[in-house]
Amino acid sequence: MLIISVAKTKDLKLIREIAYGSWPATYGAILSKEQIDYMLNLFYSEETLSENLNEKGHHFILLHEDTNCIGFASFEHNYLNKNHTRLHKIYLLAQAQGKGAGKLLIDTVEKLATENHSDVISLNVNKFNKALSFYQKIGFKVVAEEVIELDFGYLMEDYKMEKKL
């Protein structure tokens, strides 16, 4: 059985473990190992995760199968001071994929966004990420392209996607 729970500060280590466990499979064919390591350190340090949860208004939810945590999502309501929810992160361990786990996380974020009076959910996805077709299948549309420059010449080459609620 899949169960959603709200993450607290004590769960940040678990979120970090899931990110480190899922990124190589997700991005290994798209990005260099050096860029993956850099981005994991940038986005998933204890300091960054704590700041996101405790200061920046990000909400984290965990997905459990039996007693194991197999995925998470993070999102922010009132993104850019609009009736807009931003899905910042959604990652699943490999064994969770294909079981409806990603859909359950998205459905939960949609429900919470609707309760918060959001009109739209937005996200960025790497142009070459296999998850692009998943997002399209559940109603997200590409609305723009975005290239974000990171240090060391690394790039995030993304599609900006939105789903109207």
C-alpha positions in Angstrom: 0.0 0.0 0.0 1.2 3.5 -0.9 0.9 6.2 1.8 1.7 9.9 1.7 3.0 11.8 4.7 4.2 15.4 5.3 7.9 15.7 5.7 9.4 17.5 8.6 13.0 18.7 9.3 13.9 15.2 10.7 13.1 13.7 7.2 15.5 15.8 5.2 18.2 13.2 5.4 15.8 10.7 3.9 14.9 13.1 1.1 18.6 13.5 0.4 19.1 9.8 0.3 16.2 9.4 -2.2 17.7 12.2 -4.4 21.1 10.6 -4.3 19.5 7.2 -5.1 17.4 8.3 -8.0 19.5 11.0 -9.8 22.1 8.7 -11.4 19.4 6.6 -13.1 17.4 9.7 -14.0 20.2 11.8 -15.4 23.1 9.4 -16.0 22.5 9.3 -19.8 21.8 13.1 -19.9 24.4 14.8 -17.7 28.0 14.1 -16.8 28.7 12.4 -13.5 30.5 15.6 -12.5 27.4 17.8 -13.2 25.2 15.3 -11.3 27.5 15.4 -8.3 27.6 19.2 -8.5 23.8 19.6 -8.7 23.1 17.1 -6.0 25.4 19.0 -3.7 23.9 22.3 -4.7 20.2 21.3 -4.4 20.3 18.6 -1.7 22.8 19.8 0.9 21.3 19.7 4.4 21.6 23.5 4.5 19.7 24.0 1.2 16.9 21.5 2.1 16.5 23.0 5.5 16.3 26.5 4.1 13.7 25.4 1.5 11.5 23.8 4.1 11.9 26.2 7.0 12.5 29.6 5.3 11.3 29.5 1.7 7.9 28.0 2.1 8.5 24.8 0.3 6.4 21.8 1.3 7.8 18.3 1.1 5.7 15.1 1.0 7.0 11.6 1.3 5.7 8.5 -0.4 5.9 5.2 1.6 5.4 1.7 0.5 4.9 -0.4 3.6 7.7 0.9 5.9 10.0 2.1 3.2 10.1 5.7 1.9 10.3 5.4 -1.9 9.8 8.9 -3.2 9.1 12.5 -2.4 7.9 15.8 -3.9 8.4 19.4 -3.0 6.2 22.3 -4.0 5.4 25.9 -3.1 2.0 27.6 -3.1 1.5 31.2 -4.2 4.6 31.0 -6.4 5.6 34.4 -7.6 2.8 35.8 -5.5 0.2 34.3 -7.9 -2.5 31.7 -7.6 0.1 29.3 -8.7 1.7 26.2 -7.2 5.3 25.3 -8.3 6.3 21.7 -8.3 10.0 22.0 -7.5 11.0 18.4 -7.1 9.6 14.9 -7.6 11.8 11.8 -7.4 11.1 8.1 -7.0 13.5 5.3 -6.3 13.7 2.9 -9.3 11.7 0.2 -7.6 8.8 2.6 -7.2 8.4 3.5 -10.9 5.6 2.0 -12.9 3.4 1.5 -9.8 1.4 4.7 -9.9 3.6 6.3 -7.3 4.5 9.3 -9.4 0.8 9.9 -10.3 -0.1 9.6 -6.6 2.4 12.3 -5.7 1.2 14.6 -8.5 -2.4 13.9 -7.5 -1.6 14.9 -3.9 0.1 18.1 -5.0 -2.9 18.9 -7.3 -5.3 18.4 -4.4 -3.3 20.6 -2.1 -2.9 23.2 -4.8 -6.7 23.3 -5.4 -7.3 23.6 -1.7 -4.9 26.6 -1.7 -6.9 28.2 -4.6 -4.2 27.7 -7.2 -5.2 28.0 -10.9 -2.1 26.2 -12.3 0.8 23.9 -11.3 4.1 24.6 -13.0 7.4 22.7 -13.2 10.6 22.5 -15.1 11.8 19.3 -16.7 15.1 18.5 -18.5 14.3 18.4 -22.2 15.8 14.9 -22.4 14.3 13.5 -19.2 12.1 10.4 -19.9 9.6 11.9 -17.4 8.6 14.5 -20.0 6.1 12.0 -21.6 4.7 11.2 -18.1 4.0 14.8 -17.5 2.4 15.2 -20.9 0.2 12.1 -20.3 -1.2 13.6 -17.1 -2.1 16.9 -18.6 1.0 19.2 -18.4 1.8 21.3 -21.5 5.1 22.8 -22.6 4.7 26.6 -22.3 8.4 27.6 -22.8 12.0 26.6 -23.0 14.5 27.7 -20.4 18.3 27.4 -20.2 19.7 28.0 -16.7 23.4 28.6 -16.4 25.1 27.1 -13.3 28.7 27.4 -12.2 31.5 25.6 -14.1 29.7 26.0 -17.4 27.0 23.5 -16.5 23.5 24.1 -18.0 20.0 23.1 -17.1 18.2 22.8 -20.4 14.5 22.6 -19.5 11.0 22.8 -20.7 8.7 24.9 -18.5 5.4 23.0 -18.2 2.0 23.9 -16.8 -1.2 22.2 -16.0 -4.4 24.2 -15.5 -6.5 23.2 -12.5 
